[in-house]
Amino acid sequence: MLLGATLGLPEGKATRVAFGEALVELGREDPEVVVADGDLNNSTRTDLFAKEFPDRFFNVGIAESNLAGVAGGLAASGKKPWIASFAAFMLCNAYDQLRMSVAYPHFNVKVVGSHGGISIGEDGASQMGIEDVALACALPGFTVVVPADEPSTREAVRQLHQLDGPAYMRTGRPNVPIVYGNGAKYELGKATVLRDGSDITLAANGLLVAASLEAAAALEKEGVSARVLDLHTVKPLDIAAVEAAARETGRVVVAEEHLAHGGLGSVVAAALAERCPVPMAFVNLGDSFAESGKPDDLLRKYGLTYEAVLSAARRLLKRA
């Protein structure tokens, strides 16, 4: 992957793999953890759990609506279910069942949407979850998380396990740079300041965190001090950290691998419009599907690179 390349960041595992491995660890510690999948376990990596705990794993087939209903039933019986499928299928196909069988009764179900965003590459638009964050945020009571790398995904799984209530976590297909390799602390619901700065804030989640770090490094060479926030928890948003960043730096760029409407940018903009309006810029997919292609080529074509974050920051700085 091109993201983070010029920073020399070590390449970690895909977040979907980190999720699968962390899930096995949970299974060893808590016998009430059960897992169900929509016949994509070798892709979502719930197959790792299935191999070790076959009696606690359920493949419901290509039927995401049924998957959500099964999860609600498992939670109602006292189990701690994790369910997974591609983000595009899990949120779009099963939305009504997630709404009524999980969100409405506020059941302790953890929903994982794998292969999020356009970085899945050659699978094409039908498989790309590009609206999943918006849909998940619209489910009352849901916590919504988009981790950036392998270490933070592992920690997100552990902390979500301790959360009593429904949650959605997006994971990705490609290997990604490790951005939590220098002692950075991950806390669910709290933004992580991966780089401090005073002139502008680059707020991101998922793949765009590494891109924002790269853009910040480029800005430093131009004499600009950029703060980088990992807003991994979209809901509930760490409003205090976002407001402080806006007040202290005066400008905010929000970058995400998602449609413009309803994602991280919308959530941050709403928070700041009420508390501390500042000039803002947004890096996202806009209002468009992508297509089939190599992940790096797609990220370049649709402007989800550090160059796009850098360009957005420069535009804001010129307005000062």
N, C-alpha and C positions, 0 to 999 in steps of 0.2 A: 504493500500500500504506500502511496506517495505521502500520506499525511505524517508530519513529524520527521520526514526524511532528513532535512537539513539540520535538525537539532541533534542528530545522532542518538535519538531515543531507542532503547532496545525494543525489539518486536516481541510482543507477548502473544498469548493464545487468543483466539476469538472469544468474545464475551459469551457466546452460546456454549463453548467448551468449558469455560470457567464456571458457568452456571451448572452444567451437568456434573462437574466434579464436586462442586460445593454441595449439590443436592445429595450426592452419595454420602458426604460427611454428615449432613443432617440426618439422613436415614440411619446411620450408625449410632447417632446420639439419641434420637427420639423415635421410638417404635410406632408412634401415632402418625408419623409422616407417611403419606401415600402419594402416588404420582399417577396421573392419567394423561394420555397423549392421543392425538388424532392421526395415528398411523404415520407419523413423521419422526419417530423417536431417534432414528439414526441421524437426522438433521438437527433436531432441537437438542440433541444429546441427552435426552432422558433415557436413552438406551443404556447409559452407564448405571443408572439406578436400577433399571429393569434386570440387568445381569446379576446384580448383587442381591436384589430384593424382589424376586419374581412374584412372590405372593402379595406384594404391596404395589404392584404396577398393573395398570389397566389400559389396554389399547382399545379404544372405542371405535376405531376405524375412521374413515373420512367423513366425519359427522361432528363438526365443531359445536353445533347447537346442543347435541346430545352430550358432548363433552362438558359443556358448562352446566347442564342439568345434573349430570352425574356428580360433578364437583360439589354442587349445592347439597346433594343428598349425602355425600361423604362428610361434609362439614356438619350437617345437621345431626349426624350420628356420632359426632365427637372426634372424628379424624381431622388431620391437618393436611388437606389436599393441595398439591401443586399441579397445575395443568399447563400444557404447552402445545402450541402449534405455530405455524407461520403467523406473524403479526397480521397480515392481510386477511387470513382466514379466521383467526381467533377473535378479532374485534369486529370485522365486517359481517362475517357469516353468523356469529353467535351473539350479536349485540343484545337482542331482546332477552335471550336466556341469561346473559350476564346481568342484565338490568333487573330481571324479576327473580331469578334463582340465586343470585349472589349479592348484588348491591342492595336490593330492597330489604331482604332479611339481614343484611350486614353480616354475612357468613365469612368465616375465616378461610377464604380461598385465595391462593396466590396464583395469578394468571401470568404466564410468560409468553410474549410474542416474539418468536425467533425470526431471523432474516428480515429485520426491520430496515426501512430505508431503501435507497437505490443501489447501495453498495453490494447487494446480492448479485448484481451483474447480469449474467446471461439469461437468468430465469425470466426476465422481462416484467412488464408492467403489472400483469395479473397476479404476480407473486410478491410484489413490493408493497410493504406496509408503509404508506406515506401519510396516512391520516389517523394512525393508531393512537397517538398521544392525545389528539383532540377528542377522539371518541372515549378513551379511558378517563380523561379528565371530566367528561360530562356525566360519568357515573357517580351518583352521590355516595360519599363515604370512601371512595377509592383513593388509595395512595398510588402515585404514578412515578416511576423511576426509570431513568435512561442512563445506565452507567457507561463510563468512558473506556475502561480497559479491564484487563484480567483481574488485578488485585481489588479494584473497587467493586467489580461484579461479585467476587467471592464474599466480600464484606456486606454487600447489599443483600445477598441471599441470607446470610446469617442474621442480619438485623430485621429483615422482613419476616423471618421465621418467628422472631420475638414479638412482632406486631400482631395484635389481636384484631383482625379485620381484613377486608378485601384489599388487594393491591394488584397493580399491573407493572410488569417490568419488561422493557424491550431489550432483546439481545440481537447481536449481529452475526453475519456469516464470516467476514474476513478476519484474519489476524490483525491486531491493532497495536500501535505503540503503547508502551507502558508509561503512563504519566503519574502514577502513584508510587514511583520507585525511590523517592528521596525522603521518605518519612512522612509524606502527606497523610493526614488523618481523614478518614471517611466517616461521616455521621449522617444517617438518614434524616432528611428534613433540614439539613444545614448545608449551605453552600461551602465549597472548599476553595480557599484562595490559593491557587497553585503558583501565582506570581503576583507580587504586590506592585502597585503603580499609582501614579497621581494625576496623569493627564487624560486618561481614557480607560474605560472598562470594556473588556471583551468577555462576554458571558456566553457560555455554550454548554452543550451536553453531548454525549455519544462521541462519534467520530470527530466532531468539530472542536472538541477540547484540544486535541493535539494540534489541529490546524490553527487554533487561536494562540497556543503557545508559540508556534512558529511565527505567526504574524507579530506577536509581541516582541520576539527576538529581532525581527526585521525593523520594527518601529524603534527599538532601542538604538540601532545604528543610525537612525535619523534624529536622535535626540529626544524621542518621545517615550515617556514612562507609562507602560500599559499594564493595568491590572487584569489578571485572568481569573475568572470565576467558573468553576465547574458547578453548574446548576443541575446536578443529577436528579434531584427530587423536584419534579415539575409541580407536583401537588402532594402535600402543601408546600408552596413556594417559601423559601427563606426570604421573606419580605424585608426583614431588618438588614440582611446583608446586601440586598439589591438597593435598598434606599440609601444605605451608607455609601455604597459604591457610586451611586448617582450624585450624591451630595459632595463627595470627596474628589471625584474625577470630572464631573460635569458633562460627560458624554458616555453613551452606552451603545455598543454593538452587540446584537444577539444573533448567534449562529446555531443552526440546527439542520439535521437531515430529515426534513419534514415539510409538509405544505405550509404556506404562510399563515393560513387561518387556523386558529385554535391550538397552535403549538406553543413552544416555549416563548417565542417572541410575543405572542398575544398575551400570555400570562404576565410577562415582565412589563409590557407596555401598560396593561391595565393597572398593575400595582403602582407604577411610577406616575401615571396620569393622575392618580388620586393623591399621592404623597409628595412626589418630587419630580415634576415634569422637567426633562432635559432633552437635548437633541439626541435622537436615536437613529440607528440604521439596522437593517435586518439582512441576514444571509440565510436563504432557505430555498425551497423548490418553487416558490411562487404559487401559481395556480395551474400546475401542469403535471401530467403523468410523465414518467421517463420512458425508457425503451430498453431493449436488450443490448448488452455490450459489456466490454471488460470494465470492472469496477473503477479503475483509475480513469479510464476514458469518460465514463459517465459522470464521475465527480467533477472532472474538468469541464465537460460540456454544460453541466447544469450549475456550475459556479459554487461548488461545495469544497473549496480548497483554501489553503492559507492565503493565496493571492487574492481571493474574493474577500476574505476577512480583512486583509490589509487594505484593499481598495476602499472598503466601507469605512474603515477607521480614518483613512486619509481624507475622505469626503467630509466626515464630521469635523476633523481638525481644521479644515479650510474654512468651515463656517464659524469658527471661534472669533 
